[in-house]
Amino acid sequence: MDAMKLLIADGNEEFRRALAAELEGAYRIRCCADGKEALSLLRSFVPDVLVLDLMLPGLDGTALCRRIREQSRVPIIMLTAKSA
């Protein structure tokens, strides 16, 4: 059985690397740093799960989520490090 595909879209390089390293082997992983790149990757690398930062540069996580929902039902785990 092929490993599930995971796309990590997060503006923080350290977080992306740490999460990818932790999940490596369990998933086929692709990472990107901004919303526009994530949208492009979603066309060529259709993930089983998307980890999405709300505070992405270029196209923020909320706008990206809306665009994704126009064409896909991929499960999305949304997260942010923004504090009040």
LOBA-748630 format. One line per field, with one value per atom (N, C-alpha, C, CB): atom name; x, y, z. Coordinates in Angstrom, 1 decimal. Glycine has a CB too. Layout:
! LOBA-748630
atom <- c(CA;...)
xx <- c(X;...)
yy <- c(Y;...)
zz <- c(Z;...)
***
This chain:
! LOBA-748630
atom <- c(N;CA;C;CB;N;CA;C;CB;N;CA;C;CB;N;CA;C;CB;N;CA;C;CB;N;CA;C;CB;N;CA;C;CB;N;CA;C;CB;N;CA;C;CB;N;CA;C;CB;N;CA;C;CB;N;CA;C;CB;N;CA;C;CB;N;CA;C;CB;N;CA;C;CB;N;CA;C;CB;N;CA;C;CB;N;CA;C;CB;N;CA;C;CB;N;CA;C;CB;N;CA;C;CB;N;CA;C;CB;N;CA;C;CB;N;CA;C;CB;N;CA;C;CB;N;CA;C;CB;N;CA;C;CB;N;CA;C;CB;N;CA;C;CB;N;CA;C;CB;N;CA;C;CB;N;CA;C;CB;N;CA;C;CB;N;CA;C;CB;N;CA;C;CB;N;CA;C;CB;N;CA;C;CB;N;CA;C;CB;N;CA;C;CB;N;CA;C;CB;N;CA;C;CB;N;CA;C;CB;N;CA;C;CB;N;CA;C;CB;N;CA;C;CB;N;CA;C;CB;N;CA;C;CB;N;CA;C;CB;N;CA;C;CB;N;CA;C;CB;N;CA;C;CB;N;CA;C;CB;N;CA;C;CB;N;CA;C;CB;N;CA;C;CB;N;CA;C;CB;N;CA;C;CB;N;CA;C;CB;N;CA;C;CB;N;CA;C;CB;N;CA;C;CB;N;CA;C;CB;N;CA;C;CB;N;CA;C;CB;N;CA;C;CB;N;CA;C;CB;N;CA;C;CB;N;CA;C;CB;N;CA;C;CB;N;CA;C;CB;N;CA;C;CB;N;CA;C;CB;N;CA;C;CB;N;CA;C;CB;N;CA;C;CB;N;CA;C;CB;N;CA;C;CB;N;CA;C;CB;N;CA;C;CB;N;CA;C;CB;N;CA;C;CB;N;CA;C;CB;N;CA;C;CB;N;CA;C;CB)
xx <- c(0.8;0.0;0.9;-1.0;0.5;1.3;1.0;0.9;2.0;1.9;0.9;3.3;0.2;-0.7;0.2;-1.6;-0.4;0.3;-0.2;0.0;0.8;0.6;1.3;1.2;0.5;1.1;1.1;0.2;2.2;2.4;2.6;3.6;1.7;1.8;1.9;0.5;3.1;3.4;4.5;3.7;4.4;5.4;6.6;4.8;6.6;7.7;8.6;7.2;9.7;10.6;11.0;11.8;11.3;11.6;10.5;12.0;9.3;8.1;7.9;6.9;8.0;7.8;8.8;7.9;10.0;11.1;10.8;12.4;10.5;10.3;9.1;10.1;8.0;6.8;7.1;5.6;7.7;8.0;9.0;8.7;10.0;10.9;10.2;12.0;9.2;8.5;7.6;7.6;7.0;6.0;6.6;4.9;7.9;8.6;8.5;10.0;8.2;8.0;6.6;8.8;5.8;4.4;3.6;3.8;4.1;3.5;4.5;2.9;4.0;4.8;4.5;4.4;5.5;5.4;5.9;6.0;5.1;5.6;5.3;4.9;6.2;6.1;6.2;7.2;5.5;5.6;5.5;4.5;5.9;6.0;4.9;7.3;4.2;3.1;1.9;3.7;0.8;-0.4;-0.5;-1.5;0.2;0.2;0.9;0.9;2.0;2.8;1.9;4.1;1.2;0.3;-0.8;-0.3;-1.4;-2.4;-1.8;-3.0;-0.7;0.0;0.3;1.3;0.8;1.2;-0.1;1.9;-1.2;-2.4;-2.9;-3.5;-2.5;-2.8;-2.0;-2.7;-0.7;0.2;0.4;1.5;0.3;0.5;-0.8;1.7;-1.7;-3.0;-2.9;-4.2;-2.9;-2.6;-3.9;-2.1;-3.6;-4.7;-5.1;-4.3;-4.1;-4.3;-3.5;-3.9;-4.0;-3.3;-3.2;-4.1;-2.0;-1.7;-1.5;-0.5;-2.4;-2.5;-2.3;-3.8;-1.3;-1.1;-2.1;0.4;-2.8;-3.7;-2.9;-4.5;-1.7;-1.0;0.0;-0.3;-0.3;0.6;0.8;0.0;2.0;2.2;1.6;3.7;1.4;0.9;-0.6;1.5;-1.1;-2.5;-2.7;-3.0;-3.4;-3.5;-4.3;-4.1;-4.2;-4.8;-6.3;-4.5;-7.0;-8.4;-8.8;-9.0;-8.2;-8.5;-8.1;-7.7;-7.0;-6.6;-7.6;-5.2;-8.1;-9.1;-10.3;-9.4;-10.8;-12.0;-11.7;-12.3;-10.5;-10.2;-10.2;-8.9;-9.6;-9.5;-10.9;-8.7;-11.8;-13.1;-14.0;-13.8;-13.6;-14.2;-14.0;-13.8;-12.9;-12.5;-12.2;-11.4;-12.1;-11.7;-12.3;-10.2;-12.3;-12.8;-11.6;-14.0;-10.4;-9.3;-9.4;-7.9;-9.1;-9.2;-8.1;-9.0;-8.5;-7.5;-7.4;-8.0;-6.2;-5.9;-5.3;-4.8;-6.1;-5.7;-5.0;-6.9;-4.0;-3.3;-2.7;-2.2;-2.4;-1.7;-1.0;-2.8;0.0;0.8;0.5;2.3;-0.5;-0.8;-1.5;-1.8;-1.1;-1.7;-2.5;-0.6;-3.4;-4.3;-3.6;-5.5)
yy <- c(-1.2;0.0;1.2;0.0;2.2;3.4;4.3;4.2;5.1;6.0;7.1;6.6;7.6;8.7;10.0;9.0;10.9;12.1;13.3;12.5;14.0;15.1;16.4;14.8;17.5;18.8;19.7;19.4;20.2;21.1;22.5;20.7;23.4;24.8;25.7;25.2;26.2;27.0;27.9;26.1;29.2;30.2;30.1;31.5;29.2;29.1;27.9;29.0;28.1;27.1;26.1;27.6;26.5;25.6;24.7;26.5;25.2;24.4;23.3;25.2;23.8;22.9;21.7;23.6;22.0;21.0;20.0;21.6;20.6;19.7;18.8;20.6;19.3;18.5;17.4;19.4;17.8;16.9;15.8;17.6;16.1;15.1;14.2;15.8;14.7;13.8;12.8;14.7;13.3;12.4;11.7;13.3;11.9;11.2;9.7;11.7;9.0;7.6;7.1;7.0;7.9;7.6;8.2;8.1;9.3;10.0;10.3;11.3;10.5;11.2;12.6;10.6;13.4;14.8;15.8;15.0;16.9;18.0;19.2;18.2;20.2;21.4;22.6;21.5;23.7;25.0;26.1;25.1;27.3;28.4;29.5;29.1;29.4;30.5;29.9;31.6;30.7;30.2;30.0;31.2;30.8;30.6;29.3;31.8;29.1;27.8;26.6;27.8;26.7;25.6;25.3;26.0;26.4;26.2;25.5;27.6;25.9;25.2;23.8;26.0;23.5;22.1;21.2;22.1;21.8;21.1;20.5;21.9;21.1;20.7;19.5;21.8;19.5;18.5;17.4;19.1;17.7;16.7;16.7;17.1;15.9;15.9;15.2;15.2;15.9;15.3;14.6;16.3;13.7;13.1;13.9;11.7;14.8;15.7;16.9;15.0;18.1;19.3;20.0;20.3;20.3;21.1;22.5;20.5;23.4;24.8;25.8;25.0;26.7;27.8;28.9;28.3;29.5;30.6;31.9;31.0;32.1;33.3;33.2;33.8;32.5;32.3;33.6;31.3;33.9;35.0;34.8;35.4;35.9;35.7;35.5;34.6;34.4;34.0;33.4;33.1;34.1;33.6;32.3;34.7;31.7;30.4;30.3;29.8;31.4;31.5;31.5;32.6;32.4;32.6;31.3;33.8;30.7;29.4;28.3;29.0;28.3;27.2;27.4;27.3;28.6;28.9;28.4;30.4;28.7;28.3;26.8;28.9;26.1;24.7;24.1;24.2;24.6;24.0;24.2;24.7;25.1;25.2;24.0;26.5;23.2;22.1;20.8;22.5;20.8;19.6;19.5;19.6;18.3;18.0;17.4;17.0;17.7;17.2;17.6;17.7;16.8;17.2;18.2;15.9;19.3;20.4;20.5;21.7;20.5;20.8;22.2;19.8;23.2;24.6;24.9;25.5;25.6;26.0;27.4;25.0;28.0;29.3;29.5;30.4;30.3;30.6;32.1;30.5;32.7;34.1;34.1;34.7;35.0;35.2;36.4;35.1;36.5;37.6;38.9;37.3)
zz <- c(0.0;0.0;0.0;1.2;-0.8;-0.9;0.3;-2.2;0.7;1.8;1.4;2.3;2.4;2.1;1.8;3.4;1.1;0.7;1.6;-0.8;2.1;3.0;2.4;4.4;2.4;2.0;3.2;0.8;3.5;4.6;4.0;5.5;4.2;3.8;5.0;2.9;5.2;6.4;6.1;7.7;6.5;6.3;7.1;6.5;8.2;9.1;8.6;10.5;8.1;7.6;8.7;7.0;9.9;11.0;11.3;12.2;11.4;11.7;10.5;11.8;9.3;8.2;8.2;6.8;8.4;8.5;9.7;8.6;10.8;12.0;11.8;13.2;11.3;11.1;10.0;10.7;8.9;7.9;8.4;6.7;9.2;9.8;10.7;10.5;11.4;12.4;11.7;13.3;10.5;9.8;8.7;9.3;8.4;7.3;7.5;7.2;6.4;6.5;6.6;7.7;7.3;7.4;6.2;8.7;5.7;4.6;3.5;5.1;2.3;1.2;1.4;-0.2;1.7;2.1;1.1;3.4;0.8;0.1;1.0;-1.3;0.9;1.7;0.8;2.8;1.3;0.6;1.7;-0.5;1.2;2.2;2.0;2.1;0.9;0.7;0.0;-0.1;0.1;-0.4;-1.9;-0.1;-2.7;-4.2;-4.5;-4.8;-3.9;-4.1;-3.7;-3.4;-2.6;-2.2;-3.2;-0.8;-3.8;-4.8;-6.0;-5.2;-6.4;-7.5;-7.2;-7.9;-6.1;-5.7;-5.6;-4.3;-5.2;-5.1;-6.4;-4.5;-7.5;-8.8;-9.3;-9.9;-8.9;-9.3;-8.3;-9.7;-7.0;-5.9;-5.1;-5.1;-5.5;-4.8;-3.5;-5.7;-2.4;-1.1;-0.5;-0.1;0.4;1.2;2.4;1.7;2.8;4.0;3.7;5.3;4.1;4.0;5.4;3.0;5.8;7.0;6.6;7.9;7.0;6.4;7.5;5.7;7.4;8.3;7.9;8.2;8.8;8.5;8.0;9.7;8.5;8.2;7.1;9.5;6.0;4.9;4.1;3.9;3.6;2.8;1.4;2.7;0.7;-0.7;-0.8;-1.4;-0.4;-0.4;1.0;-1.6;1.9;3.3;3.4;4.2;4.5;4.7;4.5;6.0;5.0;4.8;3.4;5.6;2.6;1.2;0.5;0.6;0.8;0.2;0.5;0.7;1.7;2.0;1.2;3.6;1.0;0.2;-1.3;0.2;-1.8;-3.2;-3.3;-3.6;-2.3;-2.3;-2.3;-1.1;-1.5;-1.3;-2.6;-0.2;-3.5;-4.8;-5.6;-5.5;-5.4;-6.3;-5.6;-7.1;-4.2;-3.5;-2.2;-3.4;-1.7;-0.3;0.5;-0.4;0.1;0.9;2.3;0.2;3.3;4.7;5.0;5.6;5.7;6.0;7.5;5.3;8.0;9.3;9.4;10.0;9.9;9.9;11.3;9.7;11.2;12.4;12.3;12.8;13.4;13.5;14.8;13.3;14.7;15.9;16.4;15.7;15.8;16.1;17.5;15.1;18.3;19.6;19.7;20.8;20.6;20.7;21.2;21.7)
***
